[in-house]
Amino acid sequence: MFRSTMSITALSFGLFAAGAPGDAMAHGSGVHRHGQIFVMTNAGDGNSVMAYDRAADGSLSYAGTYATGGLGAPTRPINALGSQGSLVLSEDGKLLFAVNAGSSEVSMFRVGPRGLTLLDVVDSGGDFPVSVASHGDLLYVLNVGGEGNIAGFEVNPCGELVPLDGSNRRLGLGGTTPPSLGATPGQIGFSPDGEALVVAGKGSNQLHVFPMSGRGLPSDAPVTTISRGLVPFDFAFDRRGHLIVAEVGGDGVPATGDTSVVSSYKIGHDGSLAVISDTVDTFQRATCWIAGAPGSRYVFTANTGSNTLSGLQVDARGALTLLENGVSASFPTGTAPIDLTMTRDGRFLYTLNAGTGRIAAFQVSRDGGLIPRGEAGGLTPGGGAQGIAVR
């Protein structure tokens, strides 16, 4: 897909810093070491992003808190937005995007050596945004309030998010605002090559693929495929671009009980999906979140109902093999691991544990095993926090 990279390059060098709306206020060092973790408070009285420094061994220390300029929507204590991708970084790690579901806005930060700088806060192009997708100088937003829609923006050289004419596509959800989050789509995301925009329709058991044009616009209508497992909550991509979907509702076969599954697909040029691995059982409950990385041959899921993490190996064809009988790590009852993210090199994994208000760190061994590297706190336990990103 052809898109100009000028705006991302300009942002990377901070050429417009003087024209930014102003630096967000930080509390803490604001200086990262080997990288950073960002999590979103999703607070209804003022949304914020909390930053943590990453040490060489993957452990975390608090670095600062930054207001998004919008409102969160803590609709429930755990999984308040019913989504993945509510907080994402640009491909080069220089920009951070956050949804403000309570005020139907999206915020953009520049990521610098001294912390985050708030660059822009814009209307999301719909109601109740829950997920965003970044590729090149494009940003697409998934709004799930009312009829629901996706809306595109261009990141311009002046540090602004500019609505992309002709990018809005209605999803026909027929819902309310705030929405019933169990019935709404859970994620929007670009394929690694930027040629497809994917929406996981967990309430409809559908996977929607919008082939992208050279002008950064999605097809007029998506190519829709019924997911192999029930309730396709969200997805990740492996390093070869295979789509790997967490299907929280399982495979519908009573003998397996109520445990969840993961399936993998190949995306065709026309947006069609071909099944690779059909409903690999995690033997865990509420497998709602999944993360992969360009430098990893593994993906990991957060199983909120079982308070566990599961690992799966992905081969060159995109086929999945469950590791360690589905339990790569376990937490005490009530921990409620939700969002999770991996470093691009695949060496470290981080989970947002919504029940305890803590972030857990793990090193990923060569065989896919997880080595604990401690935890960091600071979030309100059961306070509706959602969204995690790593650089």
Legacy VTK file of the C-alpha trace (Angstrom):
# vtk DataFile Version 3.0
C-alpha trace
ASCII
DATASET POLYDATA
POINTS 391 float
0.000 0.000 0.000
1.410 3.396 -0.988
1.286 6.108 1.640
3.593 9.028 2.309
5.821 8.534 5.351
6.697 12.218 5.629
4.476 12.934 8.625
5.811 10.056 10.697
9.379 11.068 9.843
8.691 14.639 10.883
7.163 13.504 14.131
10.111 11.235 14.850
12.499 14.169 14.722
10.161 16.399 16.748
10.165 19.146 14.111
6.893 20.640 15.310
7.474 20.575 19.080
6.981 24.314 19.390
3.539 24.071 17.818
2.246 21.296 20.087
-0.698 22.062 22.402
1.634 21.599 25.369
3.459 18.963 27.348
1.277 16.759 29.506
2.126 17.010 33.182
4.279 14.127 34.426
5.023 12.806 37.882
8.185 10.723 38.072
11.484 10.459 36.262
10.099 10.403 32.694
13.448 8.959 31.515
13.401 5.475 30.028
16.243 3.003 30.033
15.861 0.050 27.691
12.283 0.947 26.779
8.933 1.741 28.286
5.512 0.312 29.039
2.376 2.456 28.768
-1.009 1.640 30.317
-4.260 3.604 30.273
-6.270 4.420 33.390
-9.549 4.893 31.460
-10.777 7.078 34.334
-14.161 8.686 33.835
-13.149 11.994 35.385
-10.027 12.341 33.245
-8.240 9.669 31.249
-4.469 9.281 31.670
-1.547 7.213 30.449
0.860 5.824 33.015
4.453 5.181 31.900
6.928 2.663 33.314
10.622 2.344 32.482
11.882 -1.075 31.346
15.212 -2.324 32.651
17.495 -4.646 30.699
16.030 -7.681 32.489
12.466 -6.601 31.645
11.550 -5.361 35.122
9.560 -2.134 35.492
9.682 1.087 37.497
7.161 3.923 37.514
8.126 6.901 35.322
5.183 9.292 34.991
1.489 9.951 34.440
0.142 11.965 31.500
-3.372 13.285 30.956
-4.933 12.442 27.576
-7.165 15.518 27.556
-10.270 13.331 27.294
-12.504 11.124 29.413
-12.352 7.393 29.935
-15.343 5.105 30.415
-14.941 2.707 33.366
-18.209 0.945 32.550
-17.256 -2.091 34.646
-14.313 -3.064 36.882
-12.767 -5.588 34.474
-12.623 -5.235 30.678
-14.325 -1.849 30.773
-14.040 -1.248 27.012
-14.533 -4.813 25.802
-11.615 -4.435 23.421
-7.964 -4.773 22.526
-5.890 -1.970 21.003
-7.263 0.950 23.007
-3.660 2.182 23.434
-1.195 1.645 20.563
2.187 2.872 19.400
3.188 3.814 15.881
5.449 1.340 14.112
8.564 3.366 14.942
7.530 3.796 18.591
7.604 7.592 18.352
3.855 8.197 18.649
1.276 6.879 21.106
-2.471 6.867 20.422
-5.178 6.496 23.094
-8.965 6.267 22.934
-11.135 8.402 25.193
-14.368 6.399 25.127
-16.183 8.655 27.584
-15.745 11.776 25.429
-15.605 10.028 22.013
-12.127 11.360 21.277
-8.679 10.103 20.331
-5.427 11.490 21.765
-1.979 11.476 20.179
1.285 11.804 22.114
4.867 12.141 20.976
7.134 9.702 22.856
10.431 11.301 23.808
13.392 10.706 26.144
11.779 12.863 28.834
8.298 11.406 28.598
5.117 12.005 26.620
4.028 15.224 24.924
0.344 15.602 24.120
0.078 16.694 20.480
-3.597 16.502 19.563
-7.046 15.474 20.819
-9.706 14.987 18.135
-13.242 13.730 17.746
-13.114 9.997 17.030
-15.477 10.240 14.068
-18.180 8.267 15.898
-19.378 7.276 19.344
-17.490 5.341 22.038
-14.101 4.528 20.464
-12.533 1.347 21.862
-9.635 0.431 19.542
-7.199 2.117 17.166
-4.869 0.869 14.423
-1.718 2.613 13.177
0.188 2.049 9.939
2.540 4.573 8.336
0.826 7.942 8.535
-2.637 6.404 8.889
-4.719 5.921 12.009
-8.057 4.111 11.995
-10.516 4.150 14.886
-13.161 1.588 15.816
-16.263 3.262 17.290
-18.843 0.868 18.767
-21.581 3.183 20.046
-24.886 3.368 18.157
-24.581 1.965 14.656
-20.807 1.760 15.014
-18.251 2.716 12.393
-14.592 2.869 11.483
-13.031 6.256 10.738
-9.628 7.127 9.302
-7.186 9.925 10.065
-3.901 11.093 8.597
-1.022 12.095 10.863
0.239 15.310 9.298
3.696 16.940 9.701
2.292 19.552 12.094
1.437 16.934 14.718
-2.276 16.824 13.993
-4.757 14.039 13.354
-6.707 15.082 10.254
-9.928 13.245 9.296
-9.435 11.299 6.070
-12.174 12.126 3.568
-14.093 9.093 2.400
-12.761 6.777 5.113
-15.865 6.379 7.280
-17.574 2.970 7.052
-20.734 2.155 9.029
-20.904 -1.194 10.815
-24.693 -1.345 11.279
-24.578 -2.471 14.898
-27.971 -1.009 15.809
-26.790 -0.477 19.366
-26.803 2.181 22.053
-24.325 4.674 23.445
-22.770 3.611 25.762
-22.938 0.244 24.017
-23.569 -3.274 25.236
-19.922 -4.289 25.083
-20.583 -8.017 24.882
-22.173 -7.550 21.472
-19.813 -5.062 19.883
-16.620 -5.498 17.831
-13.483 -5.905 19.922
-10.564 -4.709 17.816
-9.392 -2.982 14.657
-5.944 -3.647 13.244
-3.811 -3.416 10.126
-2.139 -6.438 8.608
1.671 -6.025 8.793
1.874 -4.985 5.123
-0.943 -2.459 5.510
-2.944 -4.066 2.711
-5.866 -5.095 4.930
-7.770 -3.596 7.838
-9.349 -6.210 10.117
-12.244 -5.842 12.575
-13.099 -8.609 15.054
-16.882 -8.754 15.429
-17.164 -10.673 18.649
-20.910 -10.170 19.015
-21.657 -11.488 15.527
-19.026 -14.271 15.358
-17.668 -12.523 12.265
-14.252 -11.399 11.067
-14.386 -8.388 8.754
-11.540 -7.619 6.358
-11.404 -4.312 4.484
-8.873 -4.433 1.604
-7.067 -1.077 1.525
-6.575 1.140 -1.519
-3.402 3.018 -2.389
-5.070 6.197 -1.113
-5.385 4.767 2.388
-9.115 4.100 2.074
-10.867 0.833 2.943
-13.112 -1.018 0.521
-16.713 0.167 0.506
-17.783 -2.996 2.324
-15.762 -5.614 4.181
-15.229 -9.202 3.170
-16.896 -11.034 6.064
-16.044 -14.540 7.267
-17.713 -16.486 10.072
-15.028 -17.248 12.644
-14.213 -20.884 13.341
-14.636 -20.414 17.094
-17.352 -18.496 18.887
-16.972 -14.848 19.921
-13.810 -13.717 18.090
-12.721 -11.132 20.642
-9.429 -9.931 19.202
-6.393 -10.928 17.184
-2.668 -10.712 16.564
-0.425 -11.264 13.557
2.598 -13.517 13.359
5.801 -12.406 11.649
4.563 -13.734 8.292
1.240 -11.889 8.430
-1.044 -14.758 9.436
-4.109 -13.674 11.395
-4.378 -15.364 14.813
-7.702 -14.910 16.603
-8.681 -15.435 20.250
-12.182 -16.921 20.249
-13.428 -16.661 23.799
-16.616 -18.676 23.274
-14.811 -21.904 22.376
-15.678 -24.246 19.546
-19.293 -24.911 20.525
-18.676 -28.605 21.196
-20.214 -29.488 24.603
-17.517 -32.052 25.407
-14.930 -29.286 25.726
-16.976 -27.368 28.280
-16.710 -23.595 28.294
-13.020 -23.246 27.549
-11.736 -20.938 24.830
-9.923 -21.539 21.553
-7.473 -19.851 19.178
-7.625 -20.117 15.375
-5.290 -18.950 12.620
-6.083 -17.744 9.114
-4.372 -16.661 5.921
-5.653 -13.387 4.458
-6.197 -13.461 0.706
-5.586 -10.450 -1.532
-9.352 -10.085 -1.888
-9.875 -10.079 1.879
-11.014 -13.689 2.126
-9.799 -15.852 5.005
-8.498 -19.414 4.686
-8.359 -21.483 7.889
-4.934 -22.769 8.921
-5.429 -24.015 12.502
-9.027 -24.738 13.426
-9.989 -23.944 17.051
-6.951 -24.965 19.074
-8.244 -25.305 22.652
-6.421 -23.386 25.380
-8.293 -25.390 28.073
-8.678 -22.029 29.833
-11.629 -19.708 30.382
-12.189 -16.238 28.930
-9.248 -16.274 26.501
-9.984 -12.739 25.393
-6.589 -11.145 24.644
-3.717 -12.220 22.433
-0.298 -10.770 21.594
2.469 -11.565 19.138
5.569 -9.804 17.860
7.496 -9.523 14.569
10.549 -11.122 16.174
8.751 -14.024 17.841
7.522 -17.465 16.816
5.120 -17.471 19.759
1.846 -15.806 20.648
0.399 -15.539 24.143
-3.137 -15.193 25.426
-4.543 -13.733 28.637
-7.224 -16.002 30.097
-9.139 -13.734 32.437
-11.552 -16.346 33.746
-8.745 -18.749 34.676
-6.222 -16.099 35.818
-3.617 -17.638 33.521
-1.539 -16.987 30.413
-1.252 -19.473 27.559
1.478 -19.737 24.946
1.220 -21.093 21.419
3.985 -21.746 18.925
3.364 -20.583 15.363
5.131 -22.388 12.539
6.043 -21.010 9.120
2.598 -21.911 7.726
0.774 -20.194 10.568
-0.195 -23.463 12.278
-0.577 -23.337 16.070
0.710 -25.675 18.782
-0.338 -25.157 22.405
2.508 -24.956 24.935
2.581 -26.365 28.479
-0.986 -27.736 28.350
-2.320 -24.208 28.184
-0.784 -22.769 31.361
2.395 -20.803 30.708
1.858 -18.662 33.819
-0.755 -18.481 36.544
-1.892 -15.752 38.927
-3.883 -15.754 42.177
-7.669 -15.735 41.955
-8.985 -12.257 41.227
-5.897 -11.065 39.345
-7.889 -10.837 36.086
-5.167 -10.528 33.431
-6.603 -8.682 30.442
-4.547 -6.692 27.926
-1.051 -7.932 27.134
1.780 -6.923 24.823
5.171 -8.198 23.616
8.330 -6.315 22.739
9.000 -6.318 18.994
11.955 -8.678 19.404
9.735 -11.136 21.273
11.986 -11.226 24.360
9.532 -9.800 26.917
5.809 -10.061 27.639
3.736 -7.732 29.818
0.194 -8.115 31.124
-2.226 -5.594 32.565
-3.815 -7.301 35.552
-7.034 -5.364 36.015
-8.129 -7.043 39.246
-5.013 -6.047 41.158
-4.083 -2.856 39.299
-0.612 -4.171 38.489
1.526 -4.896 35.427
3.341 -8.235 35.373
6.600 -8.674 33.460
7.940 -11.888 31.923
10.986 -12.835 29.911
10.205 -15.205 27.030
12.699 -18.066 26.847
13.810 -19.678 23.593
11.356 -22.560 24.077
8.441 -20.210 24.774
8.531 -20.529 28.547
7.805 -17.480 30.675
10.242 -16.307 33.363
8.685 -13.822 35.855
10.448 -10.461 36.079
8.363 -8.866 38.801
5.389 -6.522 38.871
4.703 -2.800 39.026
1.661 -1.146 40.571
-0.026 2.238 40.559
-3.381 1.493 38.918
-6.645 1.288 40.852
-7.582 -2.367 41.405
-10.838 -3.047 39.573
-10.911 0.573 38.403
-11.620 -0.097 34.719
-8.071 0.340 33.421
-7.523 -0.944 29.901
-4.884 -0.703 27.191
-1.164 -1.519 27.220
1.671 -0.812 24.794
5.434 -1.429 24.853
8.483 0.099 23.206
LINES 1 392
391 0 1 2 3 4 5 6 7 8 9 10 11 12 13 14 15 16 17 18 19 20 21 22 23 24 25 26 27 28 29 30 31 32 33 34 35 36 37 38 39 40 41 42 43 44 45 46 47 48 49 50 51 52 53 54 55 56 57 58 59 60 61 62 63 64 65 66 67 68 69 70 71 72 73 74 75 76 77 78 79 80 81 82 83 84 85 86 87 88 89 90 91 92 93 94 95 96 97 98 99 100 101 102 103 104 105 106 107 108 109 110 111 112 113 114 115 116 117 118 119 120 121 122 123 124 125 126 127 128 129 130 131 132 133 134 135 136 137 138 139 140 141 142 143 144 145 146 147 148 149 150 151 152 153 154 155 156 157 158 159 160 161 162 163 164 165 166 167 168 169 170 171 172 173 174 175 176 177 178 179 180 181 182 183 184 185 186 187 188 189 190 191 192 193 194 195 196 197 198 199 200 201 202 203 204 205 206 207 208 209 210 211 212 213 214 215 216 217 218 219 220 221 222 223 224 225 226 227 228 229 230 231 232 233 234 235 236 237 238 239 240 241 242 243 244 245 246 247 248 249 250 251 252 253 254 255 256 257 258 259 260 261 262 263 264 265 266 267 268 269 270 271 272 273 274 275 276 277 278 279 280 281 282 283 284 285 286 287 288 289 290 291 292 293 294 295 296 297 298 299 300 301 302 303 304 305 306 307 308 309 310 311 312 313 314 315 316 317 318 319 320 321 322 323 324 325 326 327 328 329 330 331 332 333 334 335 336 337 338 339 340 341 342 343 344 345 346 347 348 349 350 351 352 353 354 355 356 357 358 359 360 361 362 363 364 365 366 367 368 369 370 371 372 373 374 375 376 377 378 379 380 381 382 383 384 385 386 387 388 389 390
